[in-house]
Amino acid sequence: MATAKLEGADVIVVGAGNAAAAAALAAREHGCSVIMLEAAPEEECGGNSRYTAGITRLVFNGADDIAELVPDLTEEERRDNDFGSFTSEEFFDTMGRITNYRCDPDLTELLVNRSHSTWVWLRKKGVKFQLSYKRQAFKVEGKWKFWGGLAVETWGGGPGLVDLEHKACNREGIPIYYETPALGLIADDSGVKGVRAKHKGKIVELPCKAVVLACGGFESNAEMRARYLGPNWDLAKVRGTRFNTGAGLRMALDVGAMPYGHWSGCHAVGWDQNAPPFGDLAVGDNFQKHCYPWGIMVNANGERFVDEGADFRNYTYAKYGAVILQQPNMFAWQIFDQKIIPSLRDEYRIKQVTKVTANTLEELVQKLDGVDAENCLRELKAYNAAVRKDIPYNPAIKDGKRTEGLKFDKTNWANVLDEPPYEAYAVTCGVTFSFGGVKIDPQNGQVQDQAGHGITGLYAAGEMVGGLFYHNYPGGSGLTSGAVFGKLAGENAGAFAAK
């Protein structure tokens, strides 16, 4: 909902994605007036949330917990699906293992323990969920088996999530002002008192009692990527919105917020080599290419450079983009044969794909643009010879089907490339979001200053929260983090404003 006249409110939420919407809805429950400021035009609104596939990582202990999010779950679906479980202990362990045990324990505890209840709260606000068959399940002996601790996704993916959250905001009387970027915070010795923004070409000052910053990281800002992530990161493609330029982080730091988390780290994946510089909503998340665990990857030298089967895709995809960026000329080719090609995810079948096909390996290497063909053929033959033939292939588990004796052994799902026609897909690095943020109080979502004191009237959520992700990221935890910390920040901003 947009209105013609822009005025201040009890609570101003900067941003309009999942974290921002959760914050706005939670603040509204305190009877406060709430507005949202969105830098993007309406057709691009919602930040990175609109570009996601909608996968959600949360604690569940079986079908009953799934049914709280998917209430129309049928008896047949209960019978024919093996959901498994993802306990709080597994979630804790996953966060620790994936981040090299650097994740902030208090923030992680909050993320884990509130993951399920927060999504149930949003479902009651109108967000819908569905089972994640296409992305997180394999059929094993006639039964769908969900893997990687993920079983549900938001209905309609990221666009569906944002649209339903914005409809909820509309019902709750929360205006969203598009093309209204926040420029700075209005603050004095007693705390934050408002937001300075640009609306319809004019700079306006909007008074309020509390501000929630939920407008993303700095991943869309080439200068900040180079400054914080390092050389060549300014050349990386951006998976999502072009509007996450670090403005919220700058505003928070300008009023004394404490930088926190992994500022030289980010979520980055394998992304089609010829994708546009920023995300394309017509294609959505489908420039990603995430079936590499079932195939192999080679670089410009024709060499494999990573263990493609080190773990499930959920636990390696967010760090392998950085590995691809480090390769010569910042690209790689993913190679598959007919044992795998029929089960490739839908993202491999879009029209906007960089792909070659060949009937022999000799023909294939000649088609891999930018690759040393002679070295590559030698590499493929060495890989085939190193595959253990005595271990069965099973994509639903870490099957231990491996190679032996290579510089980079593949430790799971290693199949000989011997069933033509072969297909190869060119990928580069696609940045999703930056890990560095500001320090918040896990009790209330309030932004802390350099001395560890809360900045009165200032809260943060979503990608702006530092301290959760280091080096890597477990798939599906970003949307959950946005929802959990958005609700936390909104609840407390609303309670503060209502006093």
Secondary structure, 3 states (H helix, E strand, C coil): CCCCCCCCCCEEEECCCHHHHHHHHHHHCCCCCEEEECCCCHHHCCHHHHHCCCEECCCECCHHHHHHHCCCCCHHHHHHEECCCECHHHHHHHHHHHCCCCCCHHHHHHHHHCHHHHHHHHHHHCCCEEECHHHHEEEECCEEEECCCCCEEECCHHHHHHHHHHHHHHHCCCCEECCCCEEEEEEECCEEEEEEEEECCEEEEEECCEEEECCCCCCCCHHHHHHHHCCCHHHCEECCCCCCCCHHHHHHHHCCECEECCCCCEEEEEEECCCCCCCCCCCHHHHECCCHHHCEEECCCCCCCCCCCCCCHHHCHHHHHHHHHCCHHHCEEEEECCCCHHHCCHHHHCCCCCEEEECCHHHHHHHCCCCCHHHHHHHHHHHHHHECCCCCCCCCCCCCCCECCCCCCCCCCCCCCCCCCEEEEEEEEEEEEECCEECECCCCCEEEECCCCEEEEEEECHHHECCCCCCCCCCCHHHHHHHHHHHHHHHHHHHHHHC
